[in-house]
Amino acid sequence: VAYLQGLPAPLDMDVASPEFKELASQAMGNTLQGAGPFTHKMLQSTGDKVGAALQEILLAFKDSIAPMSHRELMHQVTAAGIHPKELEDVDGKFMVTIPDVGSGPSGNYFAPVKATASASIGQGHLLRGTVIASGAELVWLKVMRPFLDEKLSEEYRILDSITPAGSNTAKAMLEVKASVRNELDWEQEAHFMRRGFELYHDSEPGLRSVQIHQALPAEKPVVLVMEALGGSTLAGWISKPTQDAQEVCEAARMYGGAFRVWVKEALAGSGFFHGDPHAGNFMMDFSRGVEHGRLTFIDYGNSFEVEDPIAKLSLPFIMLIMGCLFDSPGLAVHAFEWQDIGMKDKAAQEIRQAWADFHVLEGSIGWLAKAKGLVAAWFDAF
């Protein structure tokens, strides 16, 4: 915003007054409400790379993304073919009809007009079955925002006009564009959700994968009919510390199991992997008691399946480990495909400097100690 208006660069928030920080937070929130999904995704990827003040602003914004209008919602569910029906005698609800495909939930369900959760790509509604519904009492309805292609095109035009060609920012934008493109392909996401359910679900005690029932319409879906999950995201669970040591140990065990399954399938199994397994993309549920805790993979928008994972993933990973063992940055960077030789050399230099700094800080680490640690990590993954 400052760039477009010809203003000076933003001030250092560390030296700003509390009053200025509050005004800046309000201005940032107002600006972000008008931004599109690409900008939202870019900001989500910043993670802990920004200061505490900006992190707080971004977290607050993420929890306050405005839902789509009622008209937009009705447009999308109508396009999905689930026949929304306004209920004059029931305040704040409408009814949808999930088609019967032979399995999973079907029939009439009550849907709240107000979204249960809202994000930049879409929003979710928790449906409750009527007396003539079958298959499940509760269902999660995920609805894509309309006109996203048009909004993204306009957003790309604006951002491309102010981003220097060939800069690191431009390269980062290309990666995020690919990520957003994947997240808009709900036919692909439905396929990967079924694949995740097949490979991850019940592969470890307590480990689950969310179940997809239907993607509607069949061509270019804008609605996903999914299993309704209890609990909270793993990130939400972590943010609220518990005094129950057994619960903490069980959560760690399930998360370790998720990592083992993820690595095994990616490197030595099917070649399939959930592409974004951060704490916000797991649901943690201890509502049935600690001994029946559940950790569930969700959000498969950026998943992948690689042919011949041994050659394309495992062997490069081994090369990276060997580079670490022998203090050989050159060998380590050979694990990756590089289009720019200059960038490859720069990466090797930065790895060499990082290892030198690490040895200075932590003391010299012999190759045998490193080998034991890396081999232990490898076997733990499998």
C-alpha positions in Angstrom: 0.0 0.0 0.0 2.9 2.4 0.9 4.5 1.6 -2.5 1.4 2.3 -4.5 0.8 5.6 -2.7 4.4 6.8 -3.0 4.9 6.8 0.8 8.1 6.1 2.7 9.0 2.5 3.7 7.1 1.2 6.8 8.5 2.1 10.1 10.4 -0.3 12.3 7.6 -1.7 14.5 10.1 -2.5 17.3 10.5 1.2 18.0 6.9 2.3 17.3 4.6 3.4 20.1 1.8 1.2 21.3 -0.7 3.7 19.8 1.0 3.5 16.4 1.1 -0.3 16.6 -2.7 -0.4 17.3 -3.4 1.9 14.4 -1.1 -0.1 12.1 -2.9 -3.3 13.2 -6.3 -1.8 12.2 -4.9 -0.5 8.9 -3.4 -3.9 8.1 -6.6 -5.7 9.0 -8.7 -3.3 6.8 -6.3 -3.8 3.9 -6.2 -7.6 4.1 -10.0 -7.8 4.1 -9.9 -6.4 0.6 -7.1 -8.7 -0.5 -7.5 -11.8 -2.5 -6.6 -15.5 -1.9 -3.1 -15.1 -3.3 -2.2 -12.4 -0.9 -3.7 -14.4 2.0 -1.6 -17.4 1.0 1.6 -15.4 0.7 1.0 -14.0 4.2 0.2 -17.5 5.6 3.6 -18.7 4.3 5.5 -16.1 6.3 5.0 -18.1 9.5 7.5 -17.1 12.1 9.6 -15.1 9.6 7.9 -11.8 10.7 8.0 -9.9 14.0 5.7 -10.7 16.9 3.5 -7.6 16.2 2.8 -8.6 12.6 2.3 -12.3 13.6 -0.4 -11.1 16.0 -2.1 -9.1 13.2 -2.0 -12.0 10.8 -3.4 -14.5 13.3 -6.2 -12.0 14.2 -7.0 -11.6 10.5 -7.0 -15.3 9.8 -9.7 -15.7 12.5 -11.8 -12.9 11.0 -12.0 -13.5 7.3 -15.4 -12.4 6.1 -17.7 -15.2 4.9 -19.2 -15.0 1.4 -22.6 -13.3 1.1 -25.8 -15.2 1.4 -26.4 -14.7 -2.3 -23.0 -16.1 -3.2 -23.5 -19.0 -0.9 -26.9 -19.9 -2.5 -25.3 -19.5 -6.0 -22.6 -22.0 -5.2 -24.7 -24.7 -3.5 -27.2 -24.4 -6.4 -24.4 -24.9 -8.9 -23.4 -28.0 -6.9 -26.9 -29.5 -7.4 -27.9 -29.9 -3.8 -31.1 -27.8 -4.1 -30.9 -25.2 -1.3 -34.3 -24.4 0.1 -35.0 -21.3 2.3 -36.9 -22.1 5.5 -39.2 -19.3 6.4 -40.2 -20.9 9.7 -36.7 -21.7 10.8 -34.5 -18.7 11.5 -30.8 -18.8 10.4 -31.0 -22.1 8.5 -31.7 -23.5 5.0 -32.1 -27.0 3.8 -30.0 -28.9 1.2 -30.5 -32.3 -0.4 -27.4 -34.5 -0.7 -27.9 -37.0 -3.6 -27.9 -40.7 -2.9 -24.9 -42.3 -4.6 -25.2 -45.7 -2.8 -22.9 -44.9 0.2 -22.3 -42.1 2.6 -24.8 -39.5 3.8 -27.8 -38.6 1.7 -31.2 -36.9 2.0 -32.2 -33.6 3.6 -29.9 -31.7 5.9 -30.3 -28.5 7.8 -27.5 -26.0 7.1 -26.7 -22.9 9.1 -26.7 -19.7 7.0 -23.7 -18.4 9.0 -20.5 -20.2 8.1 -19.0 -22.4 10.8 -15.5 -21.5 9.5 -14.3 -19.2 6.8 -11.1 -19.0 4.8 -9.8 -17.3 1.7 -10.7 -20.1 -0.7 -13.9 -21.2 0.8 -16.0 -21.8 3.9 -17.4 -24.6 5.9 -20.9 -25.3 7.3 -21.8 -28.0 9.8 -24.9 -29.8 8.5 -27.4 -31.7 10.8 -29.6 -34.4 9.3 -33.4 -34.2 9.2 -35.5 -37.3 10.0 -35.3 -38.4 6.4 -31.5 -38.1 6.2 -29.4 -41.3 6.2 -25.7 -42.2 6.6 -24.6 -39.7 9.1 -26.2 -37.2 11.5 -23.6 -34.6 11.1 -21.8 -33.7 7.8 -19.3 -31.0 6.9 -20.1 -29.0 3.8 -17.1 -27.2 2.3 -18.1 -24.4 -0.2 -15.8 -22.7 -2.6 -16.0 -18.9 -3.0 -17.4 -17.8 -6.4 -15.4 -15.9 -9.0 -12.0 -16.8 -7.6 -10.4 -17.1 -11.1 -11.4 -13.5 -11.9 -10.2 -12.2 -8.5 -6.9 -14.0 -8.8 -6.3 -12.6 -12.3 -6.8 -9.1 -11.1 -4.6 -9.7 -8.0 -1.8 -11.2 -10.2 -2.0 -8.2 -12.5 -1.6 -5.7 -9.6 1.2 -7.7 -7.9 3.1 -8.4 -11.0 3.1 -4.7 -11.9 5.0 -3.8 -8.7 7.3 -6.9 -8.4 10.7 -6.6 -10.1 11.1 -9.4 -12.7 13.6 -12.1 -11.6 13.7 -11.0 -8.0 13.4 -13.4 -5.1 9.9 -12.1 -4.5 8.9 -12.9 -8.0 10.2 -16.4 -7.7 8.4 -16.9 -4.4 5.2 -15.7 -6.0 5.5 -18.4 -8.7 5.6 -21.0 -6.0 2.6 -19.6 -4.2 0.7 -19.3 -7.5 1.2 -23.0 -8.1 0.0 -23.7 -4.5 -3.1 -21.6 -5.0 -3.9 -23.3 -8.3 -3.8 -26.7 -6.6 -6.1 -25.5 -3.9 -8.7 -24.4 -6.4 -8.8 -27.8 -8.1 -11.3 -29.5 -5.8 -11.7 -32.5 -8.1 -8.0 -33.2 -7.5 -8.3 -32.5 -3.8 -11.2 -35.0 -3.6 -9.0 -37.6 -5.3 -6.2 -37.0 -2.9 -8.5 -37.1 0.1 -9.6 -40.6 -1.0 -6.0 -41.6 -1.5 -5.0 -40.3 1.9 -7.9 -42.2 3.5 -6.8 -45.4 1.7 -3.1 -45.0 2.8 -3.1 -43.1 6.1 -6.4 -44.0 7.8 -6.0 -46.5 10.8 -2.4 -47.2 9.7 -1.3 -46.3 13.3 -3.5 -46.5 16.5 -5.5 -43.3 16.7 -4.3 -42.0 13.3 -7.1 -41.1 10.9 -7.7 -39.3 7.6 -10.8 -37.2 6.9 -13.3 -39.0 4.6 -14.7 -37.4 1.5 -18.2 -38.5 0.6 -18.9 -36.5 -2.6 -17.5 -33.7 -4.7 -20.2 -31.7 -6.5 -20.8 -31.2 -9.3 -18.7 -34.0 -10.8 -17.0 -31.6 -13.2 -15.2 -28.7 -11.6 -16.7 -29.2 -8.1 -17.5 -26.2 -5.9 -18.8 -28.2 -2.9 -17.3 -31.0 -1.0 -19.4 -33.2 1.2 -17.2 -34.5 4.0 -17.0 -36.3 7.3 -17.7 -33.9 10.2 -14.8 -34.0 12.7 -14.7 -33.1 16.4 -12.0 -31.5 18.5 -9.7 -28.7 17.3 -6.7 -28.3 15.0 -3.4 -29.6 16.4 -2.3 -25.9 16.3 -5.3 -24.9 18.4 -4.6 -27.8 20.9 -1.0 -26.8 21.2 -1.9 -23.2 22.0 -4.0 -24.3 25.0 -1.5 -26.2 27.3 -2.9 -29.1 29.2 -1.9 -30.5 32.6 -2.8 -34.0 31.6 0.6 -35.7 31.0 -1.1 -38.8 29.5 -2.8 -36.6 26.9 0.4 -34.9 25.9 2.2 -38.3 25.6 -0.6 -39.7 23.5 -0.6 -36.6 21.2 3.1 -37.0 20.7 2.8 -40.7 20.0 0.1 -40.1 17.3 2.0 -37.2 15.7 5.1 -39.4 15.6 3.0 -42.1 13.9 1.7 -39.6 11.4 5.3 -38.7 10.5 6.3 -42.3 10.1 3.4 -43.1 7.8 3.9 -39.9 5.8 7.6 -40.6 5.3 7.2 -44.3 4.5 4.5 -43.7 1.9 6.4 -40.8 0.3 9.9 -42.3 0.2 9.5 -46.1 0.0 5.8 -46.8 -0.6 3.2 -45.4 -2.9 5.0 -42.1 -3.6 1.9 -40.3 -2.2 2.3 -37.5 0.3 0.2 -34.9 1.9 1.9 -31.7 0.8 1.3 -29.4 3.7 1.3 -31.4 7.0 1.6 -28.5 9.4 -0.2 -28.3 12.8 -3.2 -26.5 11.2 -3.9 -29.4 8.9 -4.5 -32.0 11.6 -7.5 -32.3 13.9 -6.9 -33.4 17.5 -9.8 -34.9 19.4 -9.8 -36.3 22.9 -13.6 -36.0 23.5 -13.8 -39.8 23.8 -11.1 -39.9 26.5 -7.3 -40.0 26.3 -7.2 -43.7 25.5 -9.4 -43.1 22.4 -7.7 -39.9 21.1 -7.7 -39.2 17.4 -5.3 -37.3 15.1 -6.8 -36.7 11.6 -5.1 -35.6 8.4 -7.2 -32.8 6.7 -6.8 -30.4 3.8 -5.3 -32.3 0.9 -5.2 -29.3 -1.5 -1.4 -29.4 -2.0 -0.8 -33.2 -2.1 1.3 -35.1 -4.6 1.9 -38.6 -5.9 5.3 -39.4 -7.4 6.1 -42.3 -9.6 9.2 -44.3 -8.6 9.6 -42.6 -5.2 12.9 -44.6 -4.5 14.7 -42.9 -7.4 13.0 -39.5 -7.2 12.8 -39.0 -3.4 14.7 -41.6 -1.4 18.0 -41.5 -3.3 18.2 -37.7 -3.3 17.5 -37.8 0.5 20.3 -40.3 1.0 22.6 -38.0 -1.0 21.6 -35.1 1.3 22.4 -37.3 4.4 25.8 -38.3 2.9 26.6 -34.6 2.3 25.8 -33.9 6.0 27.9 -36.9 7.2 31.0 -35.8 5.2 30.6 -32.1 5.6 30.2 -31.8 1.8 27.9 -29.0 0.8 28.6 -29.9 -2.8 27.3 -33.4 -2.4 24.3 -32.2 -0.3 23.1 -29.7 -3.0 23.3 -32.5 -5.7 20.2 -34.0 -4.0 18.1 -31.2 -5.6 17.5 -30.3 -9.2 18.9 -26.8 -9.9 18.0 -24.7 -12.9 20.4 -21.9 -11.9 24.0 -23.0 -11.4 24.7 -19.7 -9.6 22.0 -20.4 -7.1 23.4 -23.9 -6.6 26.9 -22.6 -5.8 25.4 -20.0 -3.5 23.4 -22.7 -1.7 26.6 -24.7 -1.2 28.4 -21.7 0.3 25.5 -20.9 2.6 25.3 -24.6 3.8 29.1 -24.6 4.4 28.9 -21.4 6.4 25.9 -22.7 8.4 27.7 -25.8 9.3 30.8 -23.8 10.3 28.6 -21.6 12.5 26.9 -24.6 14.0 30.3 -26.2 14.9 31.5 -23.0 16.5 28.3 -22.7 18.6 27.9 -26.4 19.6 31.5 -27.6 19.5 33.1 -29.9 17.0 30.8 -32.8 16.1 32.5 -35.9 14.9 31.3 -37.8 11.8 30.5 -40.9 14.0 28.2 -38.9 16.2 26.4 -37.3 13.2 26.1 -40.7 11.6 24.5 -42.2 14.7 22.0 -39.4 14.9 21.0 -39.4 11.2 20.7 -43.2 11.1 18.6 -43.1 14.2 16.3 -40.5 12.6 16.1 -42.6 9.4 15.1 -45.8 11.3 12.7 -43.9 13.4 10.9 -42.6 10.3 10.4 -46.2 9.1 
